[in-house]
Amino acid sequence: MSFFRAFTSQDMAEFFGRAQGVICYAGPGIQPQVAEALVAAAARIGPDLIIVCLDFDERVLRMGFGDLEAVKALKVAGINVTTTPGLRMGLAVADGEGFSFTPTALFLEAEDRAELGMNGMRLSKDQVKEALARLSPGAKAAAIVMATTVEEKQRLSEIKVEISSKPISEAAVHSIEQNIAAAPLANFDLARQVRVYNARLQYVEVELNNAAIERRRIAIPPSIQELGGGEELEGRLKTTFDLIEKNSSLSSKPLADKVAKLRKDFTPSLGKKFGRAIMKSAKPHFEKRLDALRAELVIHQAKVAAELQEQLDKSRKAIVDHYAPLAKAQPPDAAVGLFGGDVEAWLDEELAHVFPLAEDLIKKMALELDYKDVTFETLKENDFLLAVRAAFPTGDWDKAHDEFKAAGEVPSAKGKRGQD
């Protein structure tokens, strides 16, 4: 009989399926195959000879350690199921034989893959009884019954139960059932597949926003447009007006060019359908460059702060100077009624409603970054892998795709691996 072995749900189901005496299962959760075997055993030997101890918690189910319907089936079969918060080890006992095992979280890996390796260890008969005696009052009683001598019974009776447990109530089952109905569990096969690619790359968008003041324009208020126009500010002054001159020293183009180069060097496009992506291995270098650009943006903001309001005031004055003669020739009613005929004051007040403050423009400047993980819907696209290969030609994408397919393999009900 092997000491170390793979011990999957299928293995446990077969192990319990042969039992004629006391059965004990302990683990964070229980999978349907194991529960089915225990329900069958309850019909065969009676539910009172079956001990089940779990960590009945929504988080456990969401990690894929067990199945809610499996727990409900055990309770319907009359099996006493208790819960122990934080339980993560596994114990399987039948007819005095037992195994300690590491339960598999299906959210992280498939249980029935060859790569699972050895996760179980055979216990001696003495270790089985000692483990039962420390697990729960019911398990301790079973261990004492299995003792073969008066001395052994006495020794086991003196062992203190180390794990605190309590029965799983119907209210607890109902509460978790409602929570899962509101936010269903992940499809564990799909979640593992997605993680294969998310470990290698992410979608990313990096944008320099609100820094290009030289491209900002304001709309000339209709009340001013009605005065007519001229040729003095041709190119800047129509129905809209450039906030600052195109060749201004406050232009963000040098910084924008650096952001564009960063985007090109680190985040190639996978096409319009998928957007830009970055290799996880390059992410630390990418973010180091981003930090340097953010520092440059701070310097640019300081430079803009020192000069921008002056240029805005200059632009505003240019509009006032342009329209003042027209307003004086035929003063608008508002200029007469509210400003006593001071058309320049009226023009300045009208422009105040559309001209921003330098402070407001500066504080909106930002180098923004947005990461998004690859989704399963994306991975199903036939041209996704082709786009990734084209964008990152040196990556071992064939290996990644093989892992992707393997991660989604649904466990099959095949024979027991390992040797008893």
Buried (B, 14 or more C-beta within 10 A) or exposed (E): EEEEBBBBBBBBBBBBBEBEEBBBBBBBBBBBBBBBBBBBBBEEBEBEBBBBBBBBBBEBBBBBBBBBEBBBBBBEBEBBBBBBEEBEEBBBBBBBBBBBBBBBBBBEBBBBBEEBEBBBBBBEEEEBBBBBBBBBEBBBBBBBBBBEEEEBBEBBEEBEBEBEBEEBEEEBBEEBBEEBEEEEBBBBBBBBBBBBBBEBBBBBEBBBEBBBBBEBEBEBBEBBEEBEBEEEBEEBBEEEBBBBBEEBEBBBEEBBEBBEEBBEEBBBBBEEEBBBBBBEEBBEEBEEBBEEBEEBBEEBBEEBBEBBBEBBEEBBBBBBEBBBEBBEEEBBEEBEEEBEEBBBBBBBBBBEEBBBEBEEBBEEBBBEEEEEEBEBEBBEEEEBBEBBBEBBEEBEBEEBBEBBEBBBEEBEEEEBBBEE
